[in-house]
Amino acid sequence: MGTEEMDQAHVYAIVNRLTGHRYIGSTRNLKRRRYLHFWRLGRGDHPNIRLQRAWDRDGAEAFEFVILETTISE
């Protein structure tokens, strides 16, 4: 069975490299989710106010998007 026939889910973190604080999330569409997080943070209207405040304080270069786990089910 090819990967296009499998269902994938991902657990990810947005990590502040300066403080070590993490935002943990999950998604089935990793590329879109990453884009939306960073787009909203850049606009200043991310729904997680603590993450938004850290972004505003420390800048985009302090953050990285890390995949913690990927699950595949047939």
Long-range contacts (C-beta under 8 A, 24 or more apart in sequence): 1-74, 3-72, 5-74, 6-72, 6-73, 6-74, 7-72, 7-73, 7-74, 8-70, 8-71, 8-72, 9-70, 9-71, 9-73, 10-67, 10-69, 10-70, 10-71, 11-67, 11-68, 11-69, 11-70, 12-65, 12-66, 12-67, 12-68, 13-65, 13-66, 13-68, 14-51, 14-63, 14-64, 14-65, 14-66, 15-63, 15-64, 15-65, 15-66, 16-54, 16-58, 16-62, 16-63, 17-62, 17-63, 17-64, 18-58, 18-62, 19-54, 19-58, 21-54, 23-48, 23-51, 24-68, 30-67, 34-65, 37-65, 38-63, 38-65
